Amino acid sequence: MKPPLAIPNSTVARNALVTLAVVAVGAALYWLRDILTPLAMAIFLMIMIDGVKRLIERHTALPDQTAGVAALLLVIAVFFAVIAFIVNGAAGFFTDMSGVSSGIGPRIDAIIADGARLIGIEAAPTAAELIADIDLRGYLTGLAFQAQGVASGSFFVMVYLGFLLASQAGFRRKIVAMFPQREQRSEALEVFQRVRGGVEGYLWVQAVTGVIICAAAWILMRVVGLQHAEFWTFIIFVVGFIPVLGGAVAGLAPPLFALVQFPTYWPALILLIGLQIILFVVGNLVQPRMQGDNQNVDPVAVLLALALWGKMWGVVGMFLSTPLLVMAMAILAEFKGSRWIAVLLSGNGRPYEDEGEHGHGPPAKRPARVKPPRPEASEP
């Protein structure tokens, strides 16, 4: 019998310390979620502003400051337009639904009766009997508080964004103070550019594919005659940024409401089949060609990140789960001690997009991949 494997005490102590640190950080993220979620949204808005600014500079002759102001105004306008559309669209939707609520009950009863007959049940329960034990008032109250939280959270996001933009002026001095040596400074800038590129690539792919899905879905819903087609189109675009759950909501929610709106099942069936075809074509043919190496993450890691961040930060965490995962993989891949975690998180085992065929470590030199730093992050 072989003797047991001897593990150095230093390794055990280090692993235990890392485990405790991870648990402590997770607990802090959960307890401070009311403070950190607006900050995280502000950081991603700042990344979007920087990307729009560089896009404007690339396609126009505007100077740096003018392009930055234009990008800031554009992103803020889109952000508030989204919030206003959510509030007004949801209010109008629920108002119209309450106005026709008298006809919804009998229609739901008929759907339940038809479904019961398909499985051999003659005496089917009514909708009122099924929801008798459900606290609808409590759910509606919780929904109202969540809507109020969206409004207040938007205010704090703007406050954080303003302070983040104001702190950019000292970014160059901070980089120089943190990394006095030129080589270390170049490596830090490369990590920043890799993180920024991964997040921007993810947002770009999701936005473009979301527009494609929404355009096709809107035409389909208009042809069928579904009410509030614009509201459902916007919902499909927003939930498209939530992995896994977004596709389920986009493909099932409009057909379910079509069951209530129309007296027959054909419109709902057409919507169900049509939306599934649209999601399948875009998700399996268009999106893989666009994303390339921008989202080289394992599907299991995406699912775990969705569950983890959704548990800690709620709906905001679900939206930010994949960008945060992309950021974590890019940062972990830059350090020798944590690179194995980045390998596990990656989709093909190579967290670096320019690794060799066998993926044995990061490349020694990547000068062609590094863009020159912006003026505020340049060397003194």
BAVODO-925402 format. One record per atom (N, C-alpha, C): residue in three letters; x, y, z. Coordinates in pm, whole numbers, padded with zeros to 5 digits, always signed. Layout:
// BAVODO-925402
AlaXYZ...
// end
This chain:
// BAVODO-925402
Met+00085-00119+00000Met+00000+00000+00000Met+00089+00125+00000Lys+00058+00215-00095Lys+00140+00334-00107Lys+00108+00432+00006Pro+00209+00504+00051Pro+00183+00606+00155Pro+00098+00718+00098Pro+00021+00787+00183Pro-00063+00897+00134Pro+00022+01009+00079Leu-00039+01079-00015Leu+00031+01189-00079Leu+00057+01301+00022Ala+00178+01343+00032Ala+00215+01449+00126Ala+00196+01584+00060Ile+00116+01667+00122Ile+00089+01802+00071Ile+00159+01901+00162Pro+00241+01988+00109Pro+00311+02085+00194Pro+00210+02171+00272Asn+00247+02198+00396Asn+00160+02280+00479Asn+00139+02418+00420Ser+00239+02472+00352Ser+00226+02605+00293Ser+00118+02606+00185Thr+00109+02497+00106Thr+00007+02489+00003Thr-00132+02483+00064Val-00148+02402+00169Val-00278+02392+00236Val-00317+02526+00295Ala-00223+02592+00359Ala-00253+02722+00419Ala-00289+02826+00313Arg-00217+02823+00201Arg-00246+02919+00096Arg-00385+02895+00035Asn-00419+02768+00009Asn-00550+02737-00048Asn-00662+02772+00050Ala-00640+02745+00179Ala-00742+02781+00277Ala-00759+02932+00285Leu-00647+03005+00277Leu-00656+03151+00281Leu-00729+03206+00159Val-00703+03147+00042Val-00773+03191-00080Val-00922+03163-00070Thr-00957+03045-00017Thr-01099+03011-00001Thr-01169+03108+00093Leu-01107+03138+00206Leu-01166+03234+00299Leu-01177+03373+00237Ala-01077+03410+00159Ala-01082+03542+00094Ala-01196+03549-00007Val-01216+03441-00083Val-01326+03439-00180Val-01461+03449-00111Val-01477+03374-00001Val-01603+03379+00074Val-01626+03519+00131Ala-01520+03580+00185Ala-01532+03715+00242Ala-01568+03817+00134Val-01504+03807+00019Val-01535+03901-00090Val-01679+03882-00138Gly-01724+03755-00151Gly-01862+03731-00191Gly-01962+03788-00092Ala-01933+03771+00037Ala-02023+03826+00139Ala-02025+03978+00133Ala-01909+04040+00110Ala-01904+04186+00100Ala-01980+04235-00022Leu-01968+04165-00135Leu-02042+04204-00254Leu-02193+04194-00232Tyr-02235+04095-00155Tyr-02378+04079-00129Tyr-02429+04186-00032Trp-02357+04210+00075Trp-02402+04307+00175Trp-02398+04451+00123Leu-02304+04478+00032Leu-02289+04614-00021Leu-02351+04628-00159Arg-02446+04541-00195Arg-02502+04542-00330Arg-02574+04672-00362Asp-02638+04735-00263Asp-02709+04861-00290Asp-02612+04973-00329Ile-02488+04962-00286Ile-02387+05062-00321Ile-02311+05022-00447Leu-02283+04893-00462Leu-02197+04849-00570Leu-02268+04834-00703Thr-02397+04802-00702Thr-02467+04784-00831Thr-02475+04915-00911Pro-02509+05031-00849Pro-02502+05154-00930Pro-02361+05187-00976Leu-02261+05156-00892Leu-02123+05181-00932Leu-02084+05094-01051Ala-02124+04966-01048Ala-02092+04877-01160Ala-02159+04925-01288Met-02285+04968-01281Met-02353+05021-01398Met-02284+05147-01449Ala-02238+05233-01358Ala-02168+05354-01399Ala-02037+05321-01469Ile-01966+05220-01420Ile-01840+05180-01483Ile-01864+05131-01625Phe-01969+05052-01644Phe-01998+05001-01778Phe-02048+05112-01869Leu-02120+05209-01815Leu-02158+05325-01895Leu-02034+05404-01938Met-01937+05417-01848Met-01814+05487-01883Met-01737+05413-01993Ile-01737+05278-01986Ile-01674+05200-02092Ile-01745+05222-02225Met-01878+05228-02221Met-01954+05253-02342Met-01926+05393-02396Ile-01917+05492-02308Ile-01887+05628-02351Ile-01751+05634-02419Asp-01652+05566-02361Asp-01518+05565-02420Asp-01520+05498-02557Gly-01596+05388-02570Gly-01605+05321-02700Gly-01674+05407-02804Val-01783+05474-02766Val-01853+05562-02860Val-01764+05680-02899Lys-01687+05731-02802Lys-01596+05842-02830Lys-01493+05802-02935Arg-01432+05687-02919Arg-01332+05642-03017Arg-01396+05614-03153Leu-01522+05568-03152Leu-01592+05546-03278Leu-01618+05678-03349Ile-01657+05781-03273Ile-01680+05912-03333Ile-01550+05970-03387Glu-01440+05955-03313Glu-01311+06006-03359Glu-01265+05935-03485Arg-01300+05806-03496Arg-01256+05728-03612Arg-01330+05767-03740His-01456+05807-03727His-01539+05833-03845His-01568+05981-03868Thr-01520+06068-03780Thr-01541+06211-03797Thr-01410+06284-03776Ala-01414+06414-03798Ala-01296+06498-03777Ala-01306+06579-03650Leu-01392+06538-03557Leu-01410+06612-03433Leu-01287+06597-03344Pro-01250+06703-03272Pro-01137+06691-03178Pro-01172+06601-03060Asp-01070+06573-02978Asp-01087+06476-02871Asp-01194+06518-02771Gln-01191+06642-02723Gln-01285+06686-02622Gln-01427+06692-02677Thr-01443+06740-02800Thr-01577+06747-02860Thr-01635+06607-02879Ala-01553+06514-02923Ala-01601+06377-02939Ala-01640+06316-02805Gly-01563+06348-02699Gly-01599+06298-02566Gly-01731+06353-02517Val-01755+06483-02537Val-01883+06543-02495Val-01998+06483-02575Ala-01979+06465-02706Ala-02085+06407-02789Ala-02117+06264-02746Ala-02013+06186-02716Ala-02036+06048-02671Ala-02107+06045-02537Leu-02068+06135-02447Leu-02132+06141-02315Leu-02280+06175-02328Leu-02311+06278-02405Leu-02452+06317-02422Leu-02532+06206-02490Leu-02473+06139-02587Leu-02545+06033-02658Leu-02576+05916-02565Val-02478+05871-02488Val-02499+05756-02400Val-02599+05790-02289Ile-02587+05910-02232Ile-02681+05950-02126Ile-02823+05962-02181Ala-02837+06018-02302Ala-02969+06030-02363Ala-03032+05892-02387Val-02951+05799-02437Val-03002+05662-02459Val-03039+05597-02327Phe-02957+05619-02223Phe-02984+05558-02092Phe-03117+05607-02036Phe-03140+05739-02038Phe-03265+05791-01985Phe-03384+05755-02075Ala-03361+05745-02205Ala-03468+05702-02295Ala-03511+05559-02264Val-03414+05474-02233Val-03446+05336-02196Val-03527+05332-02067Ile-03485+05408-01966Ile-03558+05412-01840Ile-03700+05464-01861Ala-03715+05572-01940Ala-03848+05627-01965Ala-03935+05529-02041Phe-03878+05459-02137Phe-03957+05363-02214Phe-04002+05247-02126Ile-03914+05204-02036Ile-03952+05095-01945Ile-04068+05138-01856Val-04057+05257-01797Val-04160+05303-01704Val-04292+05328-01778Asn-04287+05407-01886Asn-04410+05440-01958Asn-04469+05320-02030Gly-04382+05239-02091Gly-04433+05121-02161Gly-04496+05021-02066Ala-04432+04998-01952Ala-04490+04906-01854Ala-04620+04960-01798Ala-04625+05093-01771Ala-04749+05151-01718Ala-04863+05137-01818Gly-04836+05168-01945Gly-04940+05154-02046Gly-04982+05010-02067Phe-04886+04920-02061Phe-04918+04778-02080Phe-05009+04727-01969Phe-04973+04755-01844Phe-05054+04706-01733Phe-05189+04778-01725Thr-05193+04904-01770Thr-05322+04975-01773Thr-05417+04910-01873Asp-05366+04880-01992Asp-05450+04814-02092Asp-05490+04674-02048Met-05398+04604-01983Met-05430+04470-01935Met-05538+04474-01827Ser-05533+04574-01739Ser-05636+04585-01637Ser-05769+04623-01698Gly-05766+04699-01811Gly-05891+04737-01874Gly-05964+04621-01940Val-05889+04520-01982Val-05953+04404-02046Val-05948+04282-01954Ser-05924+04306-01825Ser-05909+04194-01732Ser-06038+04114-01719Ser-06153+04179-01747Ser-06279+04106-01735Ser-06290+03994-01837Gly-06224+04009-01952Gly-06229+03904-02053Gly-06114+03806-02044Ile-06014+03835-01960Ile-05899+03746-01950Ile-05933+03621-01871Gly-06010+03639-01763Gly-06044+03524-01679Gly-06112+03412-01755Pro-06223+03439-01828Pro-06287+03331-01905Pro-06194+03268-02009Arg-06108+03350-02072Arg-06017+03295-02172Arg-05917+03200-02107Ile-05862+03238-01990Ile-05769+03150-01920Ile-05839+03022-01876Asp-05964+03035-01831Asp-06040+02915-01792Asp-06058+02821-01911Ala-06084+02879-02029Ala-06101+02795-02148Ala-05970+02725-02185Ile-05857+02797-02171Ile-05726+02736-02201Ile-05697+02623-02105Ile-05727+02644-01976Ile-05703+02539-01876Ile-05792+02419-01904Ala-05917+02443-01940Ala-06009+02332-01970Ala-05963+02253-02091Asp-05917+02322-02198Asp-05867+02252-02316Asp-05743+02170-02283Gly-05653+02228-02203Gly-05534+02153-02165Gly-05566+02033-02078Ala-05665+02047-01989Ala-05703+01936-01904Ala-05764+01822-01985Arg-05844+01857-02087Arg-05905+01752-02170Arg-05800+01675-02249Leu-05689+01742-02284Leu-05585+01671-02357Leu-05518+01563-02274Ile-05516+01580-02142Ile-05454+01479-02056Ile-05558+01394-01984Gly-05685+01405-02026Gly-05789+01317-01975Gly-05857+01362-01848Ile-05850+01491-01813Ile-05917+01544-01694Ile-06043+01617-01740Glu-06158+01573-01691Glu-06284+01634-01732Glu-06318+01757-01648Ala-06306+01747-01516Ala-06340+01859-01427Ala-06213+01941-01401Ala-06189+02039-01487Ala-06068+02121-01475Ala-06091+02235-01376Pro-05991+02271-01297Pro-06007+02385-01205Pro-06006+02517-01283Thr-06062+02618-01225Thr-06062+02750-01287Thr-05937+02827-01245Ala-05914+02938-01316Ala-05797+03021-01283Ala-05808+03079-01143Ala-05930+03117-01103Ala-05949+03172-00969Ala-05914+03070-00862Glu-05947+02943-00886Glu-05914+02839-00788Glu-05764+02813-00782Leu-05697+02825-00896Leu-05554+02798-00898Leu-05473+02908-00828Ile-05521+03031-00836Ile-05446+03142-00777Ile-05506+03188-00645Ala-05594+03106-00589Ala-05659+03148-00464Ala-05559+03162-00350Asp-05456+03079-00349Asp-05358+03081-00241Asp-05236+03169-00272Ile-05241+03241-00384Ile-05127+03325-00423Ile-05154+03469-00377Asp-05057+03527-00313Asp-05069+03665-00264Asp-05037+03762-00377Leu-05139+03791-00461Leu-05118+03881-00572Leu-05086+04023-00526Arg-05149+04065-00417Arg-05122+04200-00367Arg-04975+04214-00325Gly-04922+04108-00266Gly-04782+04114-00226Gly-04689+04121-00346Tyr-04720+04044-00452Tyr-04638+04049-00572Tyr-04644+04186-00638Leu-04765+04244-00645Leu-04778+04376-00706Leu-04706+04482-00624Thr-04711+04469-00491Thr-04638+04563-00406Thr-04487+04552-00428Gly-04440+04428-00437Gly-04298+04409-00464Gly-04257+04464-00599Leu-04345+04449-00700Leu-04316+04504-00832Leu-04310+04656-00827Ala-04398+04718-00749Ala-04396+04864-00736Ala-04266+04911-00670Phe-04222+04839-00567Phe-04096+04876-00501Phe-03977+04859-00597Gln-03980+04756-00681Gln-03872+04738-00777Gln-03869+04850-00880Ala-03989+04894-00924Ala-03994+05008-01016Ala-03939+05134-00952Gln-03972+05154-00824Gln-03918+05269-00752Gln-03766+05257-00738Gly-03718+05135-00717Gly-03574+05115-00706Gly-03501+05144-00836Val-03567+05116-00951Val-03506+05147-01080Val-03485+05297-01094Ala-03586+05376-01054Ala-03575+05522-01064Ala-03465+05576-00973Ser-03464+05533-00847Ser-03362+05581-00755Ser-03223+05530-00794Gly-03216+05406-00842Gly-03087+05353-00886Gly-03031+05429-01005Ser-03119+05475-01095Ser-03072+05553-01210Ser-03007+05683-01165Phe-03062+05745-01062Phe-03004+05869-01010Phe-02863+05844-00956Phe-02847+05739-00877Phe-02714+05709-00822Phe-02616+05669-00931Val-02665+05602-01036Val-02576+05567-01147Val-02520+05694-01211Met-02605+05795-01230Met-02558+05921-01288Met-02460+05992-01195Val-02484+05985-01065Val-02391+06047-00970Val-02254+05980-00977Tyr-02253+05847-00973Tyr-02127+05774-00982Tyr-02058+05803-01115Leu-02135+05809-01222Leu-02076+05833-01354Leu-02009+05969-01359Gly-02074+06070-01300Gly-02013+06202-01298Gly-01879+06203-01225Phe-01872+06138-01110Phe-01747+06135-01035Phe-01640+06051-01107Leu-01682+05944-01173Leu-01585+05864-01248Leu-01525+05943-01364Leu-01610+06017-01435Leu-01559+06099-01545Leu-01468+06210-01494Ala-01502+06266-01378Ala-01417+06371-01322Ala-01281+06316-01277Ser-01278+06189-01234Ser-01152+06131-01186Ser-01061+06087-01299Gln-01108+06092-01423Gln-01022+06053-01535Gln-00904+06147-01553Ala-00918+06270-01505Ala-00809+06366-01522Ala-00681+06321-01451Gly-00696+06251-01339Gly-00578+06204-01265Gly-00539+06062-01296Phe-00595+06004-01402Phe-00566+05865-01432Phe-00419+05846-01470Arg-00364+05939-01546Arg-00224+05925-01588Arg-00130+05925-01468Arg-00153+06020-01374Arg-00065+06027-01256Arg-00079+05902-01170Lys-00199+05845-01161Lys-00218+05724-01083Lys-00143+05606-01145Ile-00149+05596-01278Ile-00078+05487-01345Ile+00072+05499-01324Val+00125+05619-01333Val+00268+05640-01314Val+00309+05608-01172Ala+00225+05648-01073Ala+00258+05622-00933Ala+00248+05473-00899Met+00152+05404-00957Met+00134+05262-00928Met+00239+05176-00997Phe+00281+05215-01118Phe+00377+05137-01196Phe+00489+05230-01242Pro+00588+05254-01157Pro+00694+05348-01195Pro+00777+05299-01313Gln+00798+05166-01323Gln+00880+05114-01431Gln+00800+05108-01560Arg+00866+05140-01669Arg+00797+05149-01798Arg+00742+05014-01842Glu+00815+04906-01817Glu+00768+04774-01860Glu+00642+04734-01784Gln+00642+04755-01653Gln+00523+04723-01575Gln+00404+04808-01617Arg+00432+04935-01650Arg+00324+05023-01693Arg+00264+04975-01825Ser+00347+04930-01916Ser+00297+04878-02043Ser+00212+04753-02022Glu+00256+04664-01930Glu+00178+04545-01903Glu+00043+04580-01840Ala+00041+04679-01750Ala-00085+04721-01688Ala-00180+04779-01792Leu-00126+04859-01884Leu-00210+04915-01990Leu-00262+04807-02081Glu-00181+04703-02104Glu-00227+04593-02189Glu-00341+04517-02123Val-00333+04497-01991Val-00442+04431-01919Val-00569+04516-01930Phe-00554+04646-01911Phe-00670+04735-01921Phe-00732+04730-02060Gln-00648+04731-02163Gln-00699+04728-02299Gln-00765+04594-02330Arg-00710+04486-02274Arg-00771+04355-02297Arg-00909+04347-02231Val-00919+04397-02108Val-01048+04399-02039Val-01148+04486-02114Arg-01105+04605-02152Arg-01193+04695-02224Arg-01237+04636-02357Gly-01145+04575-02429Gly-01180+04515-02557Gly-01279+04401-02542Gly-01261+04318-02437Gly-01355+04208-02416Gly-01494+04255-02382Val-01505+04357-02295Val-01637+04409-02257Val-01703+04479-02375Glu-01627+04563-02447Glu-01683+04632-02562Glu-01726+04535-02671Gly-01646+04431-02692Gly-01683+04332-02793Gly-01811+04259-02756Tyr-01825+04224-02628Tyr-01949+04157-02585Tyr-02069+04248-02602Leu-02058+04374-02558Leu-02170+04467-02571Leu-02206+04491-02717Trp-02106+04503-02803Trp-02131+04527-02945Trp-02203+04409-03009Val-02156+04288-02982Val-02219+04170-03041Val-02362+04155-02993Gln-02385+04172-02864Gln-02520+04157-02810Gln-02613+04264-02864Ala-02562+04387-02881Ala-02647+04495-02932Ala-02685+04471-03078Val-02589+04433-03160Val-02617+04413-03303Val-02710+04293-03324Thr-02680+04182-03260Thr-02767+04066-03274Thr-02905+04092-03214Gly-02910+04174-03105Gly-03039+04209-03048Gly-03124+04290-03144Val-03061+04382-03216Val-03134+04461-03315Val-03188+04372-03427Ile-03107+04276-03471Ile-03152+04183-03576Ile-03272+04102-03528Ile-03263+04047-03406Ile-03373+03968-03351Ile-03498+04054-03334Cys-03481+04175-03284Cys-03597+04262-03258Cys-03665+04303-03388Ala-03586+04331-03492Ala-03647+04369-03619Ala-03733+04256-03676Ala-03678+04134-03675Ala-03756+04020-03726Ala-03874+03989-03636Ala-03857+03998-03504Ala-03967+03969-03411Ala-04078+04073-03423Trp-04042+04201-03441Trp-04144+04305-03454Trp-04229+04283-03579Ile-04164+04249-03690Ile-04240+04221-03813Ile-04334+04103-03791Leu-04285+03998-03726Leu-04369+03880-03701Leu-04487+03914-03610Met-04463+03990-03503Met-04572+04026-03413Met-04673+04118-03478Arg-04626+04207-03565Arg-04717+04294-03638Arg-04803+04215-03736Val-04743+04119-03803Val-04819+04036-03898Val-04926+03955-03825Val-04892+03902-03709Val-04988+03824-03631Val-05095+03914-03571Gly-05058+04039-03537Gly-05153+04131-03476Gly-05145+04136-03324Leu-05032+04102-03266Leu-05017+04105-03121Leu-05017+04249-03071Gln-05092+04275-02966Gln-05096+04408-02909Gln-04963+04441-02840His-04932+04571-02837His-04809+04621-02773His-04685+04556-02832Ala-04680+04550-02966Ala-04566+04487-03033Ala-04437+04563-03003Glu-04445+04697-02995Glu-04325+04776-02967Glu-04273+04748-02825Phe-04365+04737-02730Phe-04324+04707-02593Phe-04255+04571-02586Trp-04311+04470-02650Trp-04251+04337-02649Trp-04117+04337-02722Thr-04106+04417-02830Thr-03979+04426-02902Thr-03869+04481-02812Phe-03903+04584-02736Phe-03804+04642-02644Phe-03767+04543-02534Ile-03866+04470-02483Ile-03837+04370-02380Ile-03743+04263-02435Ile-03766+04221-02559Ile-03679+04119-02620Ile-03536+04171-02631Phe-03520+04299-02667Phe-03386+04356-02680Phe-03316+04362-02545Val-03388+04405-02441Val-03326+04421-02309Val-03287+04287-02251Val-03379+04189-02254Val-03348+04059-02194Val-03245+03982-02274Gly-03216+04029-02397Gly-03113+03962-02476Gly-02976+03971-02413Phe-02955+04067-02321Phe-02827+04079-02253Phe-02816+03985-02132Ile-02924+03914-02101Ile-02920+03814-01993Ile-02900+03678-02057Pro-02789+03611-02034Pro-02768+03480-02098Pro-02868+03377-02047Val-02902+03284-02132Val-02990+03171-02104Val-03134+03218-02081Leu-03157+03294-01974Leu-03292+03337-01942Leu-03348+03433-02046Gly-03263+03516-02105Gly-03310+03612-02204Gly-03375+03546-02323Gly-03314+03440-02375Gly-03373+03370-02488Gly-03505+03303-02454Ala-03514+03250-02331Ala-03640+03186-02290Ala-03752+03288-02280Val-03725+03405-02222Val-03827+03509-02209Val-03867+03561-02347Ala-03768+03585-02434Ala-03797+03638-02567Ala-03879+03540-02651Gly-03857+03411-02634Gly-03926+03314-02717Gly-04059+03266-02662Leu-04086+03288-02533Leu-04207+03233-02472Leu-04307+03338-02426Ala-04261+03457-02385Ala-04353+03557-02330Ala-04456+03607-02433Pro-04416+03651-02553Pro-04518+03696-02649Pro-04619+03586-02687Pro-04578+03461-02713Pro-04681+03359-02742Pro-04776+03335-02626Leu-04728+03344-02501Leu-04818+03325-02387Leu-04924+03433-02381Phe-04887+03556-02408Phe-04986+03663-02409Phe-05075+03656-02533Ala-05024+03597-02641Ala-05111+03576-02758Ala-05220+03475-02727Leu-05193+03380-02640Leu-05297+03285-02599Leu-05415+03357-02535Val-05387+03462-02458Val-05493+03535-02390Val-05562+03633-02484Gln-05487+03692-02576Gln-05545+03795-02662Gln-05637+03737-02769Phe-05597+03628-02833Phe-05671+03575-02948Phe-05763+03461-02904Pro-05877+03445-02972Pro-05969+03337-02934Pro-05925+03199-02981Thr-05827+03192-03070Thr-05778+03064-03119Thr-05630+03049-03081Tyr-05576+02929-03103Tyr-05438+02901-03066Tyr-05339+02924-03180Trp-05388+02947-03300Trp-05299+02958-03414Trp-05203+03078-03405Pro-05248+03199-03367Pro-05151+03310-03356Pro-05039+03281-03256Ala-05074+03221-03142Ala-04971+03189-03043Ala-04875+03084-03098Leu-04926+02986-03171Leu-04840+02883-03229Leu-04748+02942-03335Ile-04801+03033-03417Ile-04717+03099-03519Ile-04606+03180-03453Leu-04642+03254-03348Leu-04541+03332-03277Leu-04436+03243-03213Leu-04479+03134-03152Leu-04385+03044-03086Leu-04285+02986-03186Ile-04335+02934-03297Ile-04246+02874-03397Ile-04158+02980-03462Gly-04218+03095-03497Gly-04141+03200-03563Gly-04030+03256-03476Leu-04060+03283-03349Leu-03957+03337-03259Leu-03848+03236-03234Gln-03883+03108-03221Gln-03780+03006-03201Gln-03688+02996-03322Ile-03745+03008-03442Ile-03661+03004-03563Ile-03568+03124-03567Ile-03620+03243-03534Ile-03537+03364-03534Ile-03423+03351-03433Leu-03455+03309-03312Leu-03352+03295-03209Leu-03250+03188-03248Phe-03295+03081-03309Phe-03202+02974-03349Phe-03107+03021-03458Val-03160+03089-03559Val-03076+03133-03670Val-02974+03235-03623Val-03018+03334-03546Val-02926+03438-03500Val-02826+03381-03399Gly-02875+03298-03306Gly-02787+03244-03203Gly-02686+03143-03252Asn-02716+03072-03361Asn-02627+02965-03409Asn-02554+02998-03539Leu-02600+03098-03613Leu-02535+03131-03739Leu-02474+03271-03739Val-02548+03369-03690Val-02501+03508-03696Val-02408+03540-03581Gln-02451+03510-03458Gln-02374+03550-03341Gln-02236+03484-03334Pro-02222+03353-03360Pro-02086+03295-03355Pro-01990+03358-03454Arg-02038+03402-03571Arg-01949+03465-03668Arg-01906+03604-03622Met-01991+03671-03545Met-01959+03807-03501Met-01870+03807-03378Gln-01898+03718-03283Gln-01829+03729-03154Gln-01683+03688-03163Gly-01649+03588-03246Gly-01509+03548-03260Gly-01447+03518-03125Asp-01341+03592-03092Asp-01271+03573-02965Asp-01318+03670-02857Asn-01420+03751-02885Asn-01465+03847-02785Asn-01532+03781-02666Gln-01587+03662-02687Gln-01659+03594-02579Gln-01615+03449-02572Asn-01486+03429-02555Asn-01429+03295-02546Asn-01443+03243-02403Val-01569+03221-02361Val-01596+03174-02226Val-01675+03045-02232Asp-01656+02962-02132Asp-01723+02833-02127Asp-01871+02851-02094Pro-01961+02776-02162Pro-02105+02791-02133Pro-02140+02760-01988Val-02072+02662-01928Val-02100+02632-01788Val-02059+02750-01699Ala-01947+02815-01733Ala-01906+02933-01656Ala-02006+03046-01671Val-02064+03062-01791Val-02166+03164-01812Val-02288+03136-01726Leu-02330+03010-01720Leu-02446+02973-01639Leu-02420+02994-01491Leu-02301+02954-01444Leu-02267+02973-01302Leu-02256+03122-01268Ala-02198+03201-01359Ala-02188+03345-01334Ala-02326+03409-01329Leu-02417+03363-01415Leu-02554+03414-01412Leu-02621+03385-01278Ala-02606+03262-01229Ala-02667+03226-01101Ala-02601+03301-00985Leu-02469+03314-00988Leu-02397+03378-00879Leu-02430+03527-00869Trp-02413+03599-00980Trp-02438+03743-00978Trp-02587+03773-00965Gly-02672+03686-01018Gly-02815+03707-00997Gly-02855+03690-00852Lys-02790+03597-00782Lys-02817+03578-00640Lys-02768+03697-00558Met-02653+03753-00596Met-02596+03861-00516Met-02656+03997-00550Trp-02675+04025-00680Trp-02716+04159-00721Trp-02850+04163-00792Gly-02923+04053-00797Gly-03055+04054-00857Gly-03050+04069-01009Val-03147+04144-01063Val-03158+04160-01208Val-03036+04231-01265Val-02985+04331-01193Val-02865+04401-01240Val-02747+04305-01251Gly-02735+04214-01155Gly-02628+04115-01162Gly-02643+04022-01281Met-02768+03988-01316Met-02789+03905-01435Met-02743+03975-01562Phe-02772+04105-01572Phe-02728+04181-01689Phe-02576+04190-01697Leu-02513+04204-01582Leu-02368+04226-01580Leu-02288+04097-01565Ser-02354+03982-01556Ser-02284+03858-01524Ser-02180+03823-01630Thr-02216+03827-01757Thr-02120+03790-01862Thr-02010+03893-01878Pro-02038+04026-01881Pro-01926+04121-01885Pro-01831+04106-01767Leu-01885+04083-01646Leu-01797+04063-01530Leu-01715+03937-01545Leu-01773+03833-01604Leu-01698+03710-01628Leu-01586+03732-01729Val-01614+03808-01835Val-01512+03840-01934Val-01398+03920-01871Met-01433+04017-01787Met-01331+04095-01718Met-01247+04008-01626Ala-01312+03920-01549Ala-01238+03833-01458Ala-01142+03742-01532Met-01187+03685-01645Met-01101+03595-01720Met-00981+03669-01777Ala-01002+03792-01826Ala-00891+03868-01882Ala-00789+03905-01776Ile-00835+03939-01655Ile-00743+03977-01548Ile-00671+03854-01492Leu-00743+03746-01469Leu-00682+03626-01413Leu-00579+03565-01507Ala-00598+03582-01638Ala-00505+03524-01735Ala-00370+03593-01735Glu-00360+03711-01676Glu-00235+03787-01679Glu-00140+03748-01566Phe-00185+03668-01470Phe-00102+03632-01355Phe-00078+03482-01355Lys+00045+03444-01326Lys+00082+03303-01332Lys+00006+03220-01230Gly-00013+03272-01109Gly-00080+03194-01005Gly-00228+03173-01028Ser-00292+03262-01104Ser-00437+03250-01126Ser-00472+03215-01270Arg-00372+03189-01353Arg-00401+03163-01493Arg-00481+03035-01513Trp-00466+02938-01425Trp-00539+02813-01440Trp-00690+02837-01426Ile-00729+02936-01347Ile-00871+02969-01336Ile-00922+03027-01468Ala-00840+03113-01531Ala-00879+03168-01660Ala-00890+03059-01766Val-00803+02959-01759Val-00812+02847-01853Val-00945+02772-01836Leu-00986+02750-01710Leu-01113+02683-01685Leu-01232+02767-01732Leu-01222+02898-01719Leu-01331+02985-01761Leu-01340+03001-01912Ser-01229+02981-01983Ser-01229+03001-02128Ser-01302+02889-02199Gly-01345+02918-02320Gly-01421+02819-02396Gly-01334+02716-02463Asn-01212+02754-02507Asn-01126+02660-02580Asn-00997+02630-02505Gly-00988+02670-02378Gly-00867+02643-02301Gly-00755+02741-02323Arg-00778+02844-02405Arg-00676+02946-02431Arg-00735+03083-02400Pro-00715+03134-02279Pro-00770+03266-02246Pro-00716+03377-02334Tyr-00590+03360-02381Tyr-00533+03458-02472Tyr-00576+03422-02613Glu-00624+03521-02687Glu-00666+03495-02823Glu-00550+03469-02917Asp-00427+03507-02876Asp-00311+03490-02964Asp-00214+03386-02910Glu-00264+03291-02831Glu-00177+03183-02784Glu-00146+03087-02897Gly-00048+03005-02870Gly-00010+02905-02967Gly-00111+02794-02978Glu-00081+02698-03060Glu-00175+02588-03086Glu-00205+02508-02962His-00108+02489-02876His-00127+02405-02758His-00159+02489-02635Gly-00152+02619-02644Gly-00193+02704-02533Gly-00106+02693-02411His+00027+02674-02428His+00115+02661-02313His+00162+02800-02270Gly+00083+02866-02191Gly+00123+02994-02135Gly+00101+03108-02229Pro+00105+03228-02176Pro+00085+03346-02259Pro+00208+03374-02343Pro+00190+03438-02455Pro+00306+03469-02539Pro+00398+03567-02470Ala+00524+03555-02501Ala+00622+03640-02434Ala+00609+03785-02477Lys+00589+03807-02606Lys+00580+03943-02657Lys+00455+03953-02743Arg+00379+04064-02724Arg+00260+04086-02805Arg+00254+04233-02847Pro+00362+04286-02908Pro+00363+04428-02938Pro+00257+04467-03039Ala+00224+04377-03133Ala+00125+04413-03235Ala-00015+04421-03179Arg-00037+04357-03066Arg-00172+04355-03007Arg-00198+04477-02921Val-00092+04546-02881Val-00107+04656-02786Val-00124+04785-02862Lys-00235+04852-02839Lys-00257+04983-02899Lys-00184+05088-02818Pro-00143+05197-02881Pro-00076+05303-02803Pro-00171+05362-02702Pro-00124+05390-02581Pro-00213+05443-02478Pro-00267+05579-02516Arg-00381+05610-02461Arg-00443+05739-02485Arg-00363+05847-02413Pro-00388+05973-02445Pro-00304+06080-02388Pro-00307+06082-02237Glu-00425+06051-02174Glu-00430+06059-02028Glu-00358+05944-01961Ala-00324+05839-02036Ala-00254+05726-01977Ala-00113+05711-02033Ser-00061+05811-02100Ser+00070+05803-02163Ser+00179+05822-02060Glu+00298+05792-02099Glu+00411+05804-02010Glu+00451+05949-01994Pro+00504+05983-01881Pro+00545+06122-01860Pro+00668+06157-01945
// end
